[in-house]
Amino acid sequence: MDGNDPAWQTERSKYDSKSSGDNRAARFRDWDILHFWFRGVEKFAPWVNKIHFITWGHLPEWLNTDNPKLHIVNHKDYIPEQYLPTFSSHPIELNMHRIEGLAEHFVYFNDDTFLTRPVKETDFFKNGLPCDTAVLGPANLSFPDNSIPLPENVFSMGFNDIMVINYHFKKKEVLKKYWRKFFSLKYGKIGLSSFLQLPYRQFYGFYVHHLPGIFLKSTFDRVWQENPEVLDRTCRNKFRKFTDVNQWLIQYYQFCTGNFMPAPPGRGKCFNLSRENEAACRAIRKQSYNMVCCNDSPGEIDFAGCSMQLKKAFESILPEKSSFERD
């Protein structure tokens, strides 16, 4: 979305004064680097068949909407009417399975995630399953009364996701059934964290890579069927709230049902631009990873300067226009 659009700002202003949610500028500002996402996909993943471009209604002037691989998806095209308008990424993400023509196997890129070197289909799916890093980690996470919906005082979306997981799955049974996947050597040193979590009865979290989500559409259907109240409550929030669940819940369901293949964590890296902008630019230029996340943040930042640095870094590896850009 274009956070500078007057029409969008007017619509948001109808709700932001009534909301206690996350309405920070960092959630909406435009870094003007989206065209590099399209260049990256065309250059580094030419095997991609279809791109579903989700938008509030904003379309960059440079975007070639006639590209046969491109499907423009407005929020109202797939998000149920009772959740609109929304200024939170969570309803946008949790309803993606409703997009017309979406394949069972799909990869979700947020607008801050980019390909920076060649990737293969098997980097994302093997044997019909998402390739992911299922490493156990610490966090606090169980229902105090073993009930749904979530209590109002839960303070982290990641915590909320795990609380739902513990409601539906028994950690001991999951690890016993899929131990080869949870304790794969592909995870390297990070995998040791799973062994440290073995003494604990419940799940206390998972390794979070903050990279593109690799999903089965059918998992979304199952999560909605089993948690309608929780997802409905999240989707009715106009802005992000700490009581929300998010797309990680879908990923965690895939872990607990064994619907994934182990993949190493070093495929990508997330950089916080308020303190790691130079590191992000260096990684992009050197093409150190398959994927990078350039995560905006509310911290102190020279927005104009950092934006220019990022553009120059991407330009160094993706200087040529893609077919998704107008001549």
Number of C-alpha atoms within 10 A of each C-alpha: 18 19 16 11 10 10 11 16 13 10 13 18 11 10 15 16 10 9 14 14 17 16 18 11 12 14 19 15 14 16 18 13 18 17 17 22 21 21 25 22 20 18 18 18 16 13 12 13 10 14 19 17 12 22 16 16 13 13 15 13 9 11 18 16 17 12 13 12 13 16 17 14 17 16 22 14 14 16 22 14 10 10 18 16 19 22 24 21 16 22 30 21 18 24 19 19 21 15 16 12 10 15 15 12 15 19 15 16 16 16 17 17 21 26 26 27 18 16 18 12 11 12 13 22 21 13 9 14 19 26 21 25 25 28 24 23 19 14 13 15 21 20 18 9 7 12 12 14 14 20 13 9 8 14 13 14 19 22 21 26 26 26 27 26 24 19 15 13 15 14 18 14 11 15 17 10 14 15 13 12 22 25 20 17 15 15 21 12 9 16 22 15 17 17 13 12 17 14 7 10 11 20 23 20 21 21 16 15 16 17 20 20 20 21 27 23 17 13 19 21 15 13 18 16 11 12 14 13 14 20 21 16 16 22 28 17 22 25 24 24 19 18 23 27 28 22 22 20 22 26 23 19 22 23 24 21 13 18 20 27 22 22 20 17 20 15 15 20 19 18 19 15 25 18 13 14 21 16 12 24 21 15 18 25 17 14 17 17 16 18 24 24 23 24 19 21 15 11 11 9 14 10 14 9 10 17 17 13 17 23 17 17 20 22 16 13 17 21 12 11 14 20 17 19 17 13 9
